[in-house]
Each structure stands twice: as C-alpha cells, then as structure tokens.
Amino acid sequence: MMTTSEYTSEVEKVIKDLALGRRTPEALYQPIEYALSAGGKRLRPVLTLMACQAFGGGYTPALKAAAGIEMFHNFTLLHDDVMDNSSTRRGRASVYARFGTDTAILSGDTMLTLATQLVSEVPDTQLRRVLDVFNTMAIEVYEGQQLDLSFEHRADITLEEYIKMIGQKTGALLGASLKIGAIIGGASDRDADYMYEFGMMLGLAFQIQDDWLDTFGDASTFGKPIGGDIANGKKTYLYIMAMNRGGSDSQLFATAMALEQPELRIKTVTRLLEKMGIAEECRKAVAAYSSKALSALKRTTLGDEAKDALRKVAEKLIGRKK
C-alpha cells in the first residue's frame, strides 16, 4: 500500500490530464478548473484507490473512477454554495461568488456528467455494479441535502432524523467510494458491502467530529472561524442534542441561540453546551461510530496489512483538528 499523499498525487494527475483549462467554452470549464484547484483532502478518491489495491486489483484500474468520485463531490459543493449563499470555500471565493449563480449551476451540472463519464471507465464486467453503487449514492446525497434544507425551518428535529441526514449527505459518499474501489479490486459482494458499512460509519463519525470542531476546535488549525454554525443557527449534532434535552436547559439554550449579537451568542451557547455535557456526548458519539466503522472493516476478508492501512486513515480522519 502507498501513502495517502502518493495516492493523492495519482488522482491529481488524472484531474490534470482532463485539461479543463484548455476546453471551450472557457466560461463553462474555467470555474470547474478553479473549483478543483482549491485542493482539499481528496479523501474519497484516496479511499477508492486504497480499497481497490487492498483487494488485489492494484490501484491503477480505479484511477478514473476515483477522479470521478472527487469530481462528483466537488459538484455538490458548487451547488451547496449556491443554496447556502456561501461566498467562501476552502479559504477563497466560492465559484458562486466569483463567477455568479448561473455559472455555478451550469458548471456544476457539467461536473456531474464528467463524474459519471469517469466512473463509467471501468471494465464492462464491473460497469453495472459500479454504476448502481454510484447512482444510488447520488440519490442518497440529494435526499440528504433536501432533508438538510428542510431542517432550516424546523425546531423539532430528532436525533434519528439528523443521523439519517448526515448518513445520506456524508456517509453515503464515503461508503460508495470504498465500495466502488472494492468492486474494481475484485471484492466479493459481501466484502464490498462491509466496505460500504465501514465508509458509512466513518462518515457519521467524520460529520459529528466536524460539528464538534466548529464549536470547540482551534481556529488556527481548523481553517475557519470557530462558532460559525452557532452564528448561522445551523442544526448540528450539538444543537439537536441540546434542544432535545428538555427542561430548563433546553429553554436556556433556545434563548441563547436567539441572541442577536453573533459574538455574544457564540460565547453564551458554547458555555451552555459545555455545562450541559453536550461536548462530551458528541465526542462519545464519534468514538461509537468509529468503533462501528472499524468493526465492519474487521469483518472483511482483507489481510492484516490492508486492514491496518485503512484503519490508520480512519483514525487520522477522526482525530483530525481541521
């Protein structure tokens, strides 16, 4: 198995070979190149390549599919920024802010089709299975985004609803990344399903950790101001746990979330979350879903070396500070 940086380098080569900057019309492809050039963890394609190699297929047969998964992920970010009216992405102007709404939508649509083309570049014997996983995942992501949008207008969200939403928005894509890589690598249906479960549980832990970091992380390492979710009234794991606590604690939390001054709201809400023990409950949830992820990985027929490599990536991801 290679290092994650080596896998990332291979994915970057595939993206570069697409020569997006030389395609016309420039107004359509330049924003795509701009979006992909922002970098990011490239986590999803790395997991695809690792899964493929882990099951004995090497990693090169999965390179196009891995790049397609990364393209799909970035397509969702373009459209998310339009829906969220977000002016920044990865520390710089979002495509929506720099090129406008119409371009962000159209370039995003193009990225979706490019993603499908790339994912389709697998052997014919695997094409149906791979596309079934990819298309099912895509629908899950769209359903999750719709749930997330509906949460903006509700105050009665249950924890089960939230877990379902992040499972669709975050877990499904990680699960599909691993399952597609496993299929290309020659995994059995059973092993491919275990890899999907590994990714799904990892995605849940990843998102809850992200919720925790936004409130309790270190701004210097997190990469963005702490407290943004509180300032924007976002329905996170911490928010839902606090609102569902009941009694005076929930009432105090709701009152604090209604404070008009953002800085005072962030300070007050953060203090309440600590007092209520929500921060610790959040960390326990991350540990619980991480354990489920590793349990699924353990049930595969992979050798110890491959399992250890994937376990280390998972632990690094969950233990991240940014």
Number of C-alpha atoms within 10 A of each C-alpha: 16 11 12 18 12 12 21 19 14 20 25 17 12 16 20 14 9 12 11 18 16 11 12 10 9 12 13 19 22 18 24 24 18 15 23 17 12 12 10 10 11 20 17 22 29 29 28 31 35 29 33 27 23 24 23 15 20 16 24 16 18 29 27 22 29 31 28 28 28 24 27 24 21 20 25 19 19 27 20 16 20 19 13 9 13 15 15 14 16 12 10 11 14 24 28 25 17 15 16 12 18 11 19 27 19 17 24 26 17 17 23 21 15 19 24 19 13 21 24 19 17 18 11 10 9 16 15 13 15 24 16 12 19 26 13 13 21 21 14 20 23 14 16 21 20 13 18 18 13 11 18 12 10 9 13 11 18 14 16 8 15 19 16 16 22 25 25 25 27 24 29 28 28 29 28 29 31 29 31 31 32 32 26 30 26 18 24 14 13 12 21 25 20 24 30 27 25 31 31 28 26 28 29 28 31 23 21 22 24 21 22 21 19 22 22 16 20 15 16 11 11 16 14 15 14 18 24 14 16 23 19 11 15 16 21 21 24 22 24 20 22 23 20 15 14 10 9 9 17 19 14 16 21 16 13 19 21 14 15 10 10 17 12 14 20 22 14 17 25 21 12 19 20 12 11 17 12 21 22 14 14 19 14 13 16 24 16 14 20 23 16 17 25 21 15 19 23 18 14 18 15 17 11 9 11 18 18 14 16 19 18 11 17 22 13 11 18 20 13 14 16 16
